[in-house]
Amino acid sequence: MSETKTLRITLVKSLNGRLQSHKDCVRGLGLRRMHHSVERAATPENMGMVNKVRYLLNVEEVSA
């Protein structure tokens, strides 16, 4: 059985003045405030949101 990769995603830039669709992507990932980190599976849905707002995030792969 294949294991899905896990990503640790941290919001490192402010959402002030950003497009509403970018704010929605950040909230969809579960990030609430600056320097807040979450761990998410690297599914195509999550990767699409990460790629859209990658300039706001720090993303690192978590070893299982």
Backbone as a chain_set.jsonl record, in Angstrom:
{"seq": "MSETKTLRITLVKSLNGRLQSHKDCVRGLGLRRMHHSVERAATPENMGMVNKVRYLLNVEEVSA", "coords": {"N": [[0.849, -1.181, 0.0], [0.571, 2.207, -0.845], [2.103, 4.986, 0.724], [0.904, 8.182, 1.605], [2.416, 11.349, 1.16], [3.266, 13.668, 3.736], [2.83, 17.058, 4.475], [4.213, 19.873, 6.117], [2.856, 22.897, 6.627], [3.32, 26.319, 6.81], [2.191, 29.556, 7.532], [3.772, 32.386, 6.494], [3.69, 34.976, 5.611], [1.691, 37.949, 5.715], [-1.887, 38.136, 5.301], [-3.078, 40.485, 4.7], [-4.384, 42.734, 2.367], [-4.385, 40.922, 0.272], [-5.676, 38.963, -2.499], [-9.085, 37.885, -2.381], [-9.565, 35.237, -3.125], [-7.095, 34.068, -2.63], [-6.89, 34.361, 0.123], [-8.967, 32.658, 0.811], [-7.937, 30.189, 0.001], [-5.817, 29.874, 1.81], [-7.25, 29.721, 4.227], [-8.68, 27.424, 3.631], [-6.69, 25.539, 3.761], [-6.406, 25.413, 6.441], [-5.021, 27.241, 7.922], [-4.702, 29.828, 10.276], [-3.487, 32.147, 11.315], [-0.526, 34.261, 11.289], [2.548, 32.488, 11.231], [1.398, 30.139, 12.021], [1.188, 26.645, 11.92], [0.308, 23.734, 10.065], [-0.294, 20.255, 9.459], [-0.695, 18.505, 6.536], [-1.965, 16.111, 4.191], [-0.383, 15.316, 1.087], [-2.262, 15.695, -1.153], [-3.778, 15.996, -4.443], [-5.655, 18.097, -4.329], [-4.923, 19.625, -2.063], [-2.303, 20.284, -2.834], [-2.789, 21.906, -5.027], [-3.935, 24.171, -3.808], [-1.764, 24.964, -2.228], [0.13, 25.554, -4.22], [-1.061, 27.764, -5.418], [-0.866, 29.808, -3.519], [1.804, 29.889, -2.809], [3.716, 31.85, -2.388], [3.139, 32.914, 0.051], [3.66, 31.019, 1.922], [5.553, 28.606, 3.868], [6.721, 25.524, 3.075], [7.317, 22.222, 4.019], [8.419, 18.858, 3.799], [7.296, 16.22, 5.83], [8.815, 13.659, 7.583], [7.643, 10.389, 7.953]], "CA": [[0.0, 0.0, 0.0], [1.41, 3.403, -0.946], [1.906, 5.995, 1.764], [0.833, 9.549, 1.097], [3.362, 12.265, 1.792], [2.692, 14.662, 4.636], [3.49, 18.359, 4.383], [4.016, 20.858, 7.184], [2.622, 24.162, 5.936], [3.357, 27.443, 7.743], [1.906, 30.864, 6.945], [4.891, 33.254, 6.872], [3.412, 36.354, 5.198], [0.369, 38.416, 6.093], [-2.962, 38.083, 4.316], [-3.598, 41.838, 4.468], [-4.255, 43.251, 1.011], [-4.314, 39.834, -0.713], [-6.923, 38.628, -3.17], [-9.983, 37.069, -1.562], [-9.387, 33.822, -3.473], [-5.88, 33.614, -1.961], [-7.258, 34.229, 1.535], [-9.802, 31.464, 0.915], [-7.053, 29.022, -0.094], [-5.095, 29.756, 3.08], [-8.221, 29.22, 5.207], [-8.99, 26.05, 3.24], [-5.604, 24.693, 4.253], [-6.52, 25.344, 7.893], [-4.132, 28.215, 8.56], [-5.52, 30.868, 10.879], [-2.743, 33.372, 11.623], [0.894, 34.207, 10.936], [3.406, 31.5, 11.893], [0.6, 28.968, 12.385], [1.556, 25.505, 11.089], [-0.578, 22.576, 10.018], [0.207, 19.131, 8.67], [-1.712, 18.067, 5.585], [-1.548, 15.124, 3.199], [-0.04, 15.925, -0.202], [-3.25, 15.299, -2.155], [-3.836, 16.987, -5.533], [-6.442, 19.256, -3.909], [-4.088, 20.439, -1.176], [-1.16, 20.8, -3.582], [-3.283, 23.009, -5.842], [-4.062, 25.353, -2.952], [-0.404, 25.373, -1.847], [0.78, 26.187, -5.377], [-1.693, 29.061, -5.69], [-0.428, 30.813, -2.539], [3.132, 29.472, -2.348], [4.501, 33.023, -1.992], [2.774, 33.243, 1.43], [3.836, 29.84, 2.76], [6.762, 27.795, 3.956], [6.254, 24.148, 2.985], [8.37, 21.215, 4.169], [7.92, 17.497, 3.868], [7.476, 15.626, 7.149], [9.11, 12.217, 7.491], [6.65, 9.642, 8.735]], "C": [[0.894, 1.243, 0.0], [1.06, 4.399, 0.159], [1.822, 7.368, 1.117], [1.825, 10.412, 1.86], [2.607, 13.237, 2.674], [3.519, 15.93, 4.534], [3.201, 19.175, 5.625], [3.982, 22.219, 6.498], [2.529, 25.262, 6.982], [3.077, 28.733, 6.982], [2.982, 31.84, 7.421], [4.707, 34.702, 6.422], [1.964, 36.677, 5.511], [-0.624, 38.285, 4.944], [-3.549, 39.457, 4.017], [-3.342, 42.268, 3.029], [-4.174, 42.182, -0.061], [-5.672, 39.638, -1.366], [-7.772, 37.729, -2.285], [-9.808, 35.585, -1.862], [-8.129, 33.246, -2.816], [-6.14, 33.442, -0.466], [-8.065, 32.953, 1.742], [-8.963, 30.194, 0.842], [-6.306, 28.793, 1.215], [-6.014, 29.207, 4.162], [-8.591, 27.773, 4.913], [-7.921, 25.065, 3.674], [-5.616, 24.579, 5.776], [-5.62, 26.306, 8.639], [-4.944, 29.398, 9.039], [-4.778, 32.184, 11.083], [-1.284, 33.18, 11.216], [1.634, 33.204, 11.818], [2.632, 30.306, 12.45], [0.962, 27.855, 11.407], [0.502, 24.42, 11.179], [0.122, 21.483, 9.225], [-0.939, 18.607, 7.83], [-1.117, 17.015, 4.666], [-1.318, 15.83, 1.865], [-0.976, 15.398, -1.284], [-3.257, 16.343, -3.276], [-4.618, 18.245, -5.147], [-5.618, 20.19, -3.04], [-2.912, 21.046, -1.93], [-1.58, 21.954, -4.487], [-3.412, 24.285, -5.035], [-2.687, 25.872, -2.546], [0.27, 26.092, -3.005], [0.218, 27.566, -5.659], [-1.155, 30.154, -4.768], [0.974, 30.504, -2.0], [3.998, 30.635, -1.886], [4.193, 33.466, -0.555], [3.218, 32.177, 2.422], [5.274, 29.371, 2.813], [6.282, 26.352, 4.017], [7.447, 23.213, 3.128], [7.734, 19.852, 4.305], [8.257, 16.915, 5.245], [7.743, 14.15, 6.96], [8.191, 11.479, 8.441], [7.273, 8.776, 9.768]], "O": [[1.86, 1.317, 0.76], [-0.107, 4.621, 0.48], [2.577, 7.679, 0.195], [2.042, 10.223, 3.056], [1.459, 13.587, 2.4], [4.749, 15.886, 4.509], [2.079, 19.173, 6.131], [4.954, 22.636, 5.869], [1.753, 25.157, 7.931], [3.651, 28.975, 5.921], [3.095, 32.096, 8.62], [5.488, 35.569, 6.812], [1.115, 35.788, 5.564], [-0.249, 38.318, 3.772], [-4.429, 39.579, 3.165], [-2.218, 42.177, 2.535], [-3.913, 42.51, -1.218], [-6.692, 40.09, -0.848], [-7.247, 36.911, -1.53], [-9.894, 34.758, -0.954], [-8.098, 32.062, -2.482], [-5.663, 32.484, 0.142], [-7.873, 32.247, 2.732], [-9.246, 29.225, 1.546], [-6.176, 27.658, 1.674], [-5.616, 28.331, 4.931], [-8.793, 26.982, 5.835], [-8.21, 23.895, 3.926], [-4.912, 23.741, 6.339], [-5.47, 26.201, 9.857], [-5.782, 29.92, 8.303], [-5.399, 33.246, 11.026], [-0.865, 32.083, 10.849], [1.362, 33.097, 13.014], [3.16, 29.549, 13.263], [1.035, 28.089, 10.201], [-0.114, 24.211, 12.225], [1.016, 21.754, 8.423], [-2.016, 18.304, 8.342], [0.083, 17.022, 4.392], [-1.981, 16.82, 1.554], [-0.536, 14.733, -2.221], [-2.786, 17.462, -3.074], [-4.279, 19.342, -5.592], [-5.613, 21.403, -3.252], [-2.558, 22.201, -1.694], [-0.803, 22.886, -4.694], [-3.048, 25.362, -5.507], [-2.465, 27.082, -2.522], [0.911, 27.123, -2.806], [0.951, 28.452, -6.097], [-1.004, 31.3, -5.19], [1.284, 30.829, -0.854], [4.913, 30.444, -1.085], [4.907, 34.303, -0.002], [3.162, 32.397, 3.631], [6.093, 29.682, 1.947], [5.518, 25.991, 4.912], [8.462, 23.379, 2.451], [6.644, 19.711, 4.858], [9.362, 17.099, 5.755], [6.997, 13.46, 6.264], [7.988, 11.89, 9.584], [6.567, 8.087, 10.504]]}, "num_chains": 1, "name": "protein.A"}
